[in-house]
């Protein structure tokens, strides 16, 4: 199997400033990837190797309508301290799936 083939997928939106860009969050053998869909996709693609992910959890919503409202978000924390936020309808499954993939393949 190719390392780029998704092992798990979730419908998601990447929180970027005041908007949430729709797309798909994926886990491959080595990376967490967000593939944007639609017109607002420019600059929204995200890919990070498991070795740089130090935390997988949730973050509270901002309350802003166009960035996902008050819903909790998936939060990936990287080794440099940056946090990447994603609105995921099946949040618990995504957190558990990504956390498991990251911890088992580091």
C-alpha positions as CSV (number, residue, x, y, z in Angstrom):
1,X,0.0,0.0,0.0
2,X,1.2,3.5,-0.8
3,X,2.0,5.8,2.2
4,X,-0.3,8.4,0.7
5,X,-3.4,6.3,0.6
6,X,-6.0,7.3,3.3
7,X,-6.5,4.7,6.0
8,X,-9.4,6.8,7.6
9,X,-11.4,9.8,6.4
10,X,-13.7,12.3,8.0
11,X,-15.7,15.2,6.5
12,X,-14.2,18.3,8.0
13,X,-13.6,22.0,7.7
14,X,-10.4,23.8,8.5
15,X,-10.8,26.8,10.7
16,X,-9.0,29.7,9.1
17,X,-9.5,33.2,10.6
18,X,-13.2,33.9,10.2
19,X,-14.0,31.1,7.8
20,X,-14.1,27.3,7.7
21,X,-12.9,25.8,4.5
22,X,-14.8,22.5,3.7
23,X,-12.9,19.4,2.8
24,X,-11.8,16.0,4.1
25,X,-9.5,15.1,6.9
26,X,-7.5,12.0,6.3
27,X,-5.0,9.7,8.1
28,X,-2.4,7.9,6.0
29,X,0.4,5.6,7.2
30,X,2.6,8.6,8.0
31,X,0.6,11.8,7.9
32,X,-2.6,13.7,8.9
33,X,-3.8,15.4,5.8
34,X,-6.6,17.9,5.1
35,X,-7.8,18.1,1.5
36,X,-9.9,21.1,0.8
37,X,-12.9,21.1,-1.6
38,X,-14.6,24.0,-3.3
39,X,-13.8,27.6,-4.2
40,X,-12.2,28.7,-0.9
41,X,-9.6,26.0,-1.1
42,X,-6.6,28.1,-2.0
43,X,-4.0,27.9,0.8
44,X,-6.1,25.5,2.9
45,X,-4.3,22.2,2.2
46,X,-2.7,20.8,5.3
47,X,-0.3,17.9,5.8
48,X,1.8,17.0,8.8
49,X,3.9,13.9,9.5
50,X,3.0,12.1,12.7
51,X,6.5,12.7,14.2
52,X,5.7,16.4,14.4
53,X,2.3,16.0,16.2
54,X,2.6,16.2,20.0
55,X,-1.1,16.4,20.8
56,X,-4.5,15.5,19.5
57,X,-7.6,16.8,21.3
58,X,-10.4,19.3,21.2
59,X,-10.7,23.1,21.5
60,X,-13.8,25.1,22.2
61,X,-15.6,26.9,19.4
62,X,-15.1,30.6,18.7
63,X,-18.8,31.3,18.4
64,X,-18.2,32.9,15.0
65,X,-20.8,31.7,12.5
66,X,-18.6,31.3,9.5
67,X,-15.8,29.4,11.3
68,X,-17.9,26.7,12.8
69,X,-19.9,28.5,15.5
70,X,-19.8,27.2,19.0
71,X,-19.0,23.6,18.2
72,X,-15.9,22.0,19.6
73,X,-13.1,21.5,17.1
74,X,-10.4,18.9,16.6
75,X,-7.1,20.4,17.6
76,X,-3.7,19.1,16.4
77,X,-0.8,20.6,18.4
78,X,2.6,20.4,16.7
79,X,6.1,20.4,18.2
80,X,6.5,24.1,17.5
81,X,3.5,25.0,19.6
82,X,1.2,25.8,16.7
83,X,-2.4,24.6,16.9
84,X,-4.4,23.6,13.8
85,X,-8.2,23.5,14.2
86,X,-10.8,21.5,12.2
87,X,-14.5,21.3,12.5
88,X,-15.5,17.6,12.3
89,X,-19.0,16.3,12.7
90,X,-17.9,13.0,14.2
91,X,-15.4,14.7,16.5
92,X,-15.0,11.8,19.0
93,X,-14.2,9.2,16.3
94,X,-11.8,11.6,14.6
95,X,-9.9,12.4,17.8
96,X,-9.7,8.7,18.8
97,X,-8.7,7.6,15.2
98,X,-6.0,10.2,14.8
99,X,-4.6,9.9,18.3
100,X,-4.3,6.1,17.8
101,X,-2.6,6.5,14.4
102,X,-0.2,9.0,15.7
103,X,0.8,7.2,18.9
104,X,1.2,3.8,17.1
105,X,3.3,5.0,14.2
106,X,5.8,7.5,15.7
